[in-house]
Amino acid sequence: MRLLNSALEKIVPIDTNLLDKAQARLDMLTKPKDSLGRLEEFARRFVAITGETMPLVNRKVIFTFAGDHGVADEGVSAFPKEVTRQMVYNFLNGGAGINVLARHAGAEVVVVDIGVDFDFGDVQGLLKRKVISGTKNIRLGPAMTREQAIACMEVGIDLAYQYAVKGAVFGTGEMGIANTTPSSAIIAAFSGLPAEEVTGRGTGIDDKVFENKVRVIEDAIKVNRPDPSDAIDVLSKLGGAEIAGIAGLVIGAAAKRVPVVVDGFISTAGALVACELKREVRDYIFSAHNSVEKGHAVMLKRMGLKSFVDLNLRLGEGTGAAIGIYLVEAGVKIYNEMATFGDAGVSEKNA
């Protein structure tokens, strides 16, 4: 708890003066004002987050947290629980969607076992930070203890501190069969909306399984009675180890003034928990894309964030974050490398 509290205390609002300074430079570049749209926004925010008036992107890291969920026993997913560990091996072998898109973006993928119900042994490349061997079934009781939830968050904070360097940008990713169920439960608890309004079809479930999934979430909220004013209570009762790890990573990134590009629905559930703990965390977050999951839009509205793109993605793993990092870096490159009107000898009036 000490690490979590210390990290939260370090998080301050971004300096809006730096936003203005960045905009002044952008307005001097050889283009009509605001003509590069949101790429300019990314650059402005990168300056304000890092505190660097001429920032560089020197390190791109996507953290893919893996954890199992007891609620998978309720038949809420199209895939069995064993797929979680099988996909971890796929990540390590470089064969998953996140590996492909991370290579395209020039980003490193760090695979973290934070809560998989499996002993991987001495597997090369896997970061072993297991706190719990799968959560318990939220339909029957809390996913984990409050202490376990905090421990998972502190794993994320510690990783953010470990990888934070000048010019770093982080991405979030996850793997955990059935984890759209706890994510939907989390936003239902915070928003007070009916489960059906914030629940999607995850891996592509049919109508019968979807109806069961909604009932499971409704039962989980009734049984656990999470306190929406206590983010850790919501997380521990309804969440997952990987969701908690992402929440911690986002908090640690904000404490270190490292921009963090958040993937889709499950990653945003973790980021939402972080923002519920301290509102200023949102200043350090980029939302990569609009997930097809219904609850994602509700999360983003609550956080006051607007995603980059809408590509109908629903894979997770950090795939959307890889695309988002690529776009953020494009904005920073425009800011740093594009000539000003004075440099190029171009008349501003004719631009």
N, C-alpha and C positions, 0 to 999 in steps of 0.2 A: 504493500500500500504506500510505502514511503516513496518509491520510485514514481508511482502514478501521481501522487500529490505534488511531488517536486516538479514533474513535467508540466502538469496543469498550471502551476504557479509561474512557469517560465513563458507561457503563451501570452502574447500581447497583441492588440490590434495592429494591423499593418499601418505604415506611415503613408497617409494619403498624399502628403507632399511629394513623395517619390512617384506616385501615380501621375501627378501633374508634371513632374520633371520628365518622366518617360514620354508622356504625351507630347510635350514640347519638342523633344527630339524626333518623335514619329512625324510630327507636322512639318519638320524640315526636310524630310526625305523626298526623293524625286517621284512623287505620286500625288494625285489629288487627295485632299484631306479625308481621312477615314476610309480610303478606297480599298484597303486590305482588311477591312471589317474585323472579324473576331481574332485574326492573327495579331492585330495591333493590341487588342484586349489582352491576349495571352502574354505578349511582351511586357505591357504595362504591369500586369500583375506579377510577372516573374521578377521584375525590378523591385517592386514593393515588397514582395515576400522575402527575397534574398537580401535586400538592402544594398545591392550592388548596382551602381548606375550604368555599368557596362558589363552585364553578367554573361557568363559562358555556361554552356551545358557540357560538363566534363565527365559525368558519371550518370548512367541511366540504369536503374535497378528495379525489376518487378519482383515482388515478393508473392509467391503462391503458397498460401497457408492451406494445409490439408487437415481435415478432421471428420470423424464419423458422427452419426446422429442416431440416437435410440428411436426417434420417431419414425425412422425408416421401417420399423417393424409394423407400422400401421398401414403399409401399402400405399404411401403417398407419392412414390416415385415410380417411373417406368423402368428403373434399373435397380439391381440388388446392391446391398451395401458393399460387397466385395469390389465393386468397380472403383471405389475411392482408392484403395491401395494399388489396384492395377493401373490406374491413371497416374499415380505417383511414379511408378516405374517408367511409364511412358514419358512423363516430364523429364525424368533423369536421363532417358535415352534420346531426348531431343526430338521426339516424334509427334508431339501434341500441337494443337493450334497455337498455344501460347509460345512455343518454341519457334515456330515458323515466323510469327508476327514480331516476336522480340528480336530475332535475327534481322528482320527487315528494318526495325527501328534502331538497331545497334545497341540493344539493351541486354543486360545480364538477367537471367532468371534464377532466383533463389527459391528453392523448394523447401518448405518448412513443415516437418511433421509436428504439429502442435496438439493433435488429438485423434490420430488414426487408431482404430482398434486392431492393431497389428504390430508385431515386432519385426522391423525391417532388418535388424542385425547390422552388420557392417556394410552398408550400401554406400558406395562412393558418390559424393555430391549431394547427399541428403543432409539438410540441417536438422538435427534432432533436438527439438525443444518441447517434447511431449509433456503436457500438463495433465491430460486425462485421456484414457483409452476409450474415446467415444462418450458422448453425452447420454444421459438417461432419456427415457421417453417422456416428452413434455405433456403428452395427453394424460399421463398418470401422476406427474409431479415435476419438480424443478429439473431443468436440464443439468445443472451443476450447482455447487455451492457458491456463495458469494466470494469466498476465498479463492476458489478455482477460477472464477471469472476474472478476478483481479490479477491472478498469476498469469493468465493467458494474455491479458492486456499488457502486463509488464514485459512479457516476451516480445511483443510488438514494439514497445518503447525501446527496449534494449537493442533490438535490431536496427531501429531507426538511428539510435545514437552510434552504433557500430559502423554503419554504412554512410553516415552523414559526412560529406566533405564539401568544400567550396565548389559550386557548380553542379551539385547533385540534383537529380530529380527522381522521385520514387513513383512506382505504380503498384496498385494493389490487385491481388488475384486470389482465387480460392478453389478448393476442390473438396466436395463433401456431398455424397448422395443424400438427397432429401433436404438439402439446406435452403431451398426456397420456402419450405414450410416454416421454419423458425424465423426467417426473414420477414415473411408475411405476418407472422404473429407479433413480431417486434413493432412493425409500423401500425398494426391494428391496436396494440396496447398504447402506443404514444399518441395516436391520432383519435382514438375512440371510435373509429369507423367500423362498420360491420366487416367481419372477416371476408365475406364474399367480394366486397368492393376493393380489397387490396391483395387478393390472391389470384395468381395466374396458374398456368399449366406446366410450369417448370420444364421438365425434359420432354414434354409432349404427351401428357396423360389424356385419357379419354374422359367423357362426361361423368361416367360412374366414379372413376378415381378422383376426379376434380371435386365432386360433391362430397366424397369421403374426406378429402383434404380440408375442405372448408369446415366440416364438422370437427375434425381433429383440432384445428386451430381454435374454434369456438370452445371446445372442451378444455384445451390447454389454458386459455385465458380464464375460464371459470374456475378451474382447479387451482391454478397458481396465483390468481389475483395480483398480478404485477402492479407495482406503484409507478404510474407514468411520470411522477415527479422525481423518481429515483432511477436514473439510467442504469446503474449497476444492478438494481433489483430486476429490472426488465431483462437485461442481458443474461443474468444468471438463471432466471426462471425459464426464459423462452429461447435463448440464443444457442450459440455453438462455439467451440473452441476457436475455429478459424475466424468467425465473426468478431470475437473478442480480440484475437491477435491483430486483425485489421484495425479495429478501433484503437488499439495501442500504437500501432505503427503510425496512424494518422496523427495521434497526439504527440508522439515522439518527433515526427517530422515538423509539426508546427512549433514545437519547443526549440528545434534546431534551425528553424527558418528554411526548411527544405520544401519546395513545392511537391505536392503529392497528387498524382492523377488517379482518380478512383474509377474502377471498372463499373460493372452493372449492378444488378439488384442486390446480390448478397454483399458485395463490397460496400455498397452504399448503406446497407443496414449497419455495418461496422462503423462507417463514417458518421452515420446519424447518431449512434450511441456516443461517439466522441464529441459531436456538436452539442448533444443534450447535456454532457458533462461541463462543457465550456463553449459558449456561443462563438467566441473568437476563433475557434478552430476552423470554421468555415472559410475564413480569409485565406487559408493556405491550401484549399482543396480546388482541384479542377475536376469537373465531372465529365468523363470521357464520352459517354453515349447514352441515348435513351433505350433502356431495356424494354422488351415487349411485355415484361411482367407489370401488371396493373398497379401494384403498390409502389413501383419505382417513381412514378410521377408525383405521388403523394409525398414520398420521402424528399424529393428534390424541392418541392414547393415549401415544405417545412424548413428545409435548410437554406432556402433562398438561392439555389444554384440553378444554372442553366447548362445543359449538356452541349457538347460540341456537335455531335452528329446523331442521326437516327438511321441505323443500318439494319434494323430488325435482328440485332444480335441477342442471343440468349445462351451462349456457351459458358461464360465465366472464365475461370483460369487466369484472368488478367488480359485476355485478348483485346478487349476494348481499350484497356489502359495502354497497351503497346501502340495502338493507333493514336490515342490521345497524346502520348509522349512525343510521337513523331510530329504532331501538329504544334504542340507547345514549342518544340525545338525549332520548327519552321518560323514561328513568330519571333523567337529570340534571334535567329539568324537574320531575318529581315531588319530587325532593330539594330543589329551590330554591323551588318555588312553592306546594306544598301546605301548608296551615295546620297549626300544631302544636295540641295539645290546649289549651294555654294561650291561644294566639291566638284560637281559635274558641270558647272557653268550653265545651268539651265535656269531660265527665267521662271520665277514662281507664278507670275500672272498668266503665263501660257500653259501652265501645268494642268 
